[in-house]
Amino acid sequence: MARRETSFICQNCGAVYGRWQGKCDACGEWNTIAEEASARAQMPGRAPRKGRLFALEPLAGAAHDAPRLASGVAEFDRVTGGGFVRGSVLLLGGDPGIGKSTLLIQVAAALARGRHRSVYISGEEAVAQVRLRAERLGLSSASVELAAETAIEDIVATLGDGETPRLVIIDSIQTMWTDLVESAPGTVTQVRASAQALIRFAKRSGAAVILVGHVTKDGQIAGPRVVEHMVDAVLSFEGEGSHQFRILRAVKNRFGPTDEIGVFEMTGGGLREVANPSELFLSERDLGAPGTAVFAGIEGSRPLLVEIQALVAPTSLGTPRRAVVGWDPNRLSMVLAVLEAHCGVRLSGHDVYLNVAGGLRIQEPAADLAAAAALVSSLADAPLPADAVYFGEISLSGAVRPVAQTAARLKEAQKLGFARAVAPEGSGEQAPALKCVGSLATLVAEIAANGRRRMENGRRNSAGG
Ligand SMILES: [Zn+2]
């Protein structure tokens, strides 16, 4: 009888160890290593299969785009790059309770309404619960086929029987298990083997498969980080509990762009698509308050206006605090250093907080100028003009550098009623009230002057009254 072999596998990154240890050397996580039956021991010694011959093709030849099936949910299709590719597998990650199941039942229903067979397999909830949700969303009439199953072999056999579905949703991959491995559901080995079986099914049948994956606190897709490398696209569904906004983002996409975002609003009737996100992100603006600047950004192919909020306050600690939500902390440090070195703005005795409104995450360096304006505005207690937008990259020398897609940014600002734009020099004559700044120092001096004027006016008023 063969000895039953076990190995110790990190549930976070999939690294394999000969014995248990507290910390994973590969990813640095603690208490993530669990004992699992070794995969090799479970594969009985089979003779290696003789390879099948396939045709090799020349490099030159007619290129054709992968045929796509649009779901009809425009914000979803934008992120996937125009719809589902036949035989592709997509991983949708997100915090538990963020609305992944709601989004997917809406996508499945939209596809079913277009007379495409779509199947929803839930390993988390009973059929009655999924039905109840569909009813609440007003989707009961859509011909989505449901099942509550977790055994991969049964699922693949059922899906392979009869007409091939165009879309299969597996909610979630962490609840699935296959007979091929002995480990418990949710372990790396199980998740990987189950995903492999579903990917094989997708490639063979041409059905598009969406795997739902839950995400841990630090933003990693729990356990199945290994799955991220196996699938064609990884989407993440983000949002904060206190906001009704939800953002769908492509983290990886073999068939499309990775910088597009889809914006949804969570309502009582489900997720509503937001075709013009700028209006939504600016809807809660604090007009006339110091420390806020509107950034004219670009997300993917779409301009997006968003408010950047800063708070600069004297520190009571030895080391001042630097906290940032929605922006790169390294860029904040850089902007602070440039302000200090080239503009005479001393912030070493101040706590600095920076926040991107609406729970959005900005990655563009073009936000530098808006962040700097918000910081100086807060420090000088001088509100920025409410009808101005800001964009531009700041270099270490304090110069403001031009950024891409200036025209689209200005057009969006104009459309939303902004009369002024503060932008890098050379942005062109695309808007009548465009103010070009060559260096950060000029902008800082101007905001500071406004602050002084405001303070003097205040003193005069209080002396007079
Ligand atoms: Zn690890």
Boltz pocket constraint, residues with backbone or C-beta under 6 A from the ligand:
constraints:
  - pocket:
      binder: B
      contacts: [[A, 10], [A, 11], [A, 12], [A, 13], [A, 14], [A, 15], [A, 24], [A, 25], [A, 26], [A, 27], [A, 28], [A, 29], [A, 32]]
      max_distance: 6.0
